[in-house]
Amino acid sequence: MEANRGQNGIQQLLAAEQEAQQIVNASKNAKLARLKQAKEEGDKDIAEFRAQIEREFQRKVAESSGDSGANVKQLEQETETKIHHLKTEAARISYDVVQMLLKQVTTVKN
């Protein structure tokens, strides 16, 4: 009877060990499923954020490129004004520069 009881106790221990292993395996599987779900949610959030940033970038590009024609015209006008100013100043002082150069070239120093 004692041997039967010992055998019965071993059987109970084996059954408890198998049940514990099943619980551990179920827990691991649930953890893996949750990690997979979290990764998918993270990928979705990243994709949404990238799309939002891309939309903002495209909007800013569209805004700035719409003004580029006006910017080019303004820069051309400013350039023309500066060129005209430089030509006027050069014409105004060219006689004085020529006279100064002639004086330096024709003056003899000992």
Buried (B, 14 or more C-beta within 10 A) or exposed (E): EEEEEEEEEEEEEEEEEEEEEEEEEEEEEEEEEEEEEEEEEEEEEEEEEEEEEEEEEEEEEEEEEEEEEEEEEEEEEEEEEEEEEEEEEEEEEEEEEEEEEEEEEEEEEE
